[in-house]
Structures are given as C-alpha cells and as structure tokens.
C-alpha cells in the first residue's frame, strides 16, 4: 500500500480488517480506533497514539513502534514478530 498518513487523525475510527501494509502513520492519532484484524505489516507507527486501540488479531510483523503510545491497547492474538520497539 505505501500510503503516507503522517499526522492524520483516525481517533475512534472503525478500521477493522484494513490493509495498511507499509503505511507511514508517524505521529498519527489512532486513539480508541478499532484495528481488529488489520494488516499493518511493515508500517511505521513512530510516535503514534494507539491508546485504547483494539489491535486484536492484527498483523503487525516488522512494524516500527518506536515511541508509540500503547497504553490500554488490546493486543490479544496480534502478530508482532520482528516489530521494532
């Protein structure tokens, strides 16, 4: 996909099963967003706000999570293999 979504706000958005592979979500606001089952393989989430987000069963392989805010996020069943923290 390779979308550039830097500084975008998806607060409380319904992004279930979204395809966001290799997307740049640096500084994005995804607070309380529903990303259940989303494919974020290779995405950049540096300094993104994922507080309270639902990431259950999300595909997060090789995702850049540097300085990402994950307080209260649901990660049950998420694939985080190779994720950078």
N, C-alpha and C positions, 0 to 999 in steps of 0.2 A: 504494500500500500504506500509506504513512504510519505504519508501526509505530514504537513507542517502545522501543528496545532499549539505552538508556543503561546503561553499566556492566555489560552482560551478557558472559558468557564463552562463546565458541564456539571455544576453543582446539582445534585438530586436528579440527574438525567437517567433515563432508562436506556442503558447501553448493553442489555443482555445479548450475548452471542455476537457482539460487534466484532468486525475484522479490522484491527488496528495494528497489524504487523508493521514493524519498523517505523511507526509513527513517532514524531518528536512532540512529546507532551511536556516539555520542560516548563516549569512554573504553572502548569495547568491546575485549575481548581476542579477536582472531582469529588469534593466532599459529599458524602452520603449518596454517591452515584451507585447505580446497580450495574455492575460489570460481570455478573454471573455468567460463566461460560465464555467470556470474551477471549479473543485471540490477540494477545499483545506481544507475541514473540518478537524479540529484538527491539522493542520500543524503548524510548528514552523518557523516563519519568523523573528526571533530576529535579529536586526541589518542588515536586508536585504535591498537592494537598489531596490525600486519599483518606482523610479522617472519616471513619464511619462507613467507608465504601464497602460494598458487597463484592468481593473478588472470589467467591466460592467457585471452585472448579475452573477458574480462569487459567489460561495458558500463558505463563509468564517466563518462559525459557529465555535466557540471555537478556533479560530486561535490566536496564540501568536504573537502580533505585537509590542512587546517591542523594543523600539529604532529603529523601522522600518522607512525608509525614503520613504514618500508617496507624496512628492511634485509633483504636476501636475498629479497625478494618477487619472484615471477616475473610479469612484465607483458607478455610476448610477445603481440602481437596485440590488446592491450586498447585500447579506445576511450576516450581521456582528453580528448576535445575539450571545452573550456570548464571543465575541472576547476580548482578553486581550490586553490592550494598556499601 
